[in-house]
Structures are given as structure tokens and as C-alpha cells.
Amino acid sequence: MQVFVTRRIPREGLAALSQAGVCSIQQWESDEPIPRSELLAGVAGKHGLLCLLSDRIDKEVLDAAGSNLKIISTLSAGFDHLALEEIKKRGIRVGYTPDILTDATAELSVALLLATCRRLPESVEEVKNGGWTTWKPLWMCGYGLSNSSVGIIGLGRIVPLAKLAEESDFVVVTCSLTPDTKGMCNKDFFSRMKKTSVFINTSRGAVVNQEDLYQALVSGQIAAAGLDVATPEPLPTDHPLLSLKNCVILPHIGSATYATRSAMSVLSANNLLAGLKGESMPSELQL
Ligand code: DGY
């Protein structure tokens, strides 16, 4: 059996795949995304595909792969880049990597929340540009976490969005991107948040209407935002959100610890191998 791997991945994952002796591997050996034409050519005739969240796996790719393709294993917890209806129609099974990145992503959410509400990037910049002239009682003040309420979208009990926006000092978005959550954090949502509230998104950029977020930040409707995800990714360096001091933007590093990325690569390899052997996968997406 033949598989196509769309990027350089942690060596533990590649070793698991190659040492199993189940398949021959063709790989796009680069840290940069595979060009579309190479993806279409690379996947042709393959039985398995190991892809990333930045690879759009749609009808065109599935057609290019042809009827051999039986397993798609994505090295991600998110699966909004996969055309699930098409995939299901063709009887292709999908593996993904939920759970093992929860801790790393939660840590990053806390780090981003603190960086945003305590204005860390702005403060670091002031040290570098000479803005730090003396200690001033009203300078660089932000919002602390003590005695505050944090509303998390995508965790535990489902609270109506409007109520969550109105009652939280900090809103953290961690939910998956689905047709229901697309654009969910919009003008109406931000207008319900307190003027002192801070908004954090570590899920997917498209959950947020970015024009509405920009207006909310510029007009003072909300205090600040911290984003680990954006639309598009990467966000163009001249994007309006990047001009705002009260918006901290990170390059989608939620799961970026060595251990987590290694574990994700091994799980995605094991999902692929199990699928190729017709066995149950360690983490299969139920379609
Ligand atoms: C995922 O796996 O979907 C995450 O966004 C990566 O950090």
C-alpha cells in the first residue's frame, strides 16, 4: 500500500509509519505547505493520506486520489479543512488527533489571556523603544484575573452565548469550527460583552467575524483581544487587526510543544496504519 504525507512531520511519527512495514511512503519533505499541484499529483493512486490542517482536502483532491484512497489521517484535532460529506460518500475513513493537545492548548490559552489582559507585548515594546521613562501609577495598567469570571465557549455546560458574553470578564473560545459556529462571535456578540472584557480565541479564526471584532476593539466596545488563530492564516502583515495595541496575535501555536507535536504525529501515523490494516483506529472521526 502507498501513502502520501503532505509535510515534514516530527520524526517519531514518520518512524512509526515507516517501521510498521505496512506501506511505502511518499512525502512532501518541506516545512512549507505543499503547492496545490503537488498535492494533486502526490495523492494520485494512494491508499492513505496523512495531511495537516492547512491542506484543504476537497472534492478535487479526492478525485485526484482516485478510488484507491481509503484512509485520511489528519495531524490535527480540527477537521474543518476536510470535505466530510464527500469523504463519507466515498467510504473513506478519517483519523484525527483530539485530546492529546488539550493541555498544550489550554496552557497557551492561559498564556495568551494573561499576555493580553496584562498588556505584555505592549510592555515589552515600551522597554525596547524607550517608552519606559519611569514608574508611573497609571501606566500600562490592564485587567487582572483575580475575582474575575471566565466564560469558555466549547467547554462543559452549554450556556447561551448572549448570557456568556454579558456575564464574563474574559471570554475564551475553544470550540470547533462547524457551520453552526462560523461567524458566531459577531457584532451582536461583542456588543453584549462588557467594555472591560477581554476576548480570546484559540480555536479557529472563522468562528469570529474579524471586521466586527476590529470595530469592537477600535470603538472600545471591548477592552482587548488575544488571537492564536485568524482568517486567513497567515494573517497578512498589513491586516488592520495588527495595527491595534489592544490586539495580541499569535501564529496558531496552541499545540506547539515538542512533546505534543510528537504525540500528534505518532497518533496520526497509528491512525493511518490501523486504517490501512482495516483495524479500528486509536482516534477515528465518526462520520
Ligand atoms: C488542531 O490540531 O486542530 C490545532 O488547531 C493545532 O494546534
Boltz pocket constraint, residues with backbone or C-beta under 6 A from the ligand:
constraints:
  - pocket:
      binder: B
      contacts: [[A, 53], [A, 75], [A, 76], [A, 77], [A, 78], [A, 79], [A, 97], [A, 101], [A, 202], [A, 203], [A, 252], [A, 253], [A, 254], [A, 255], [A, 256]]
      max_distance: 6.0
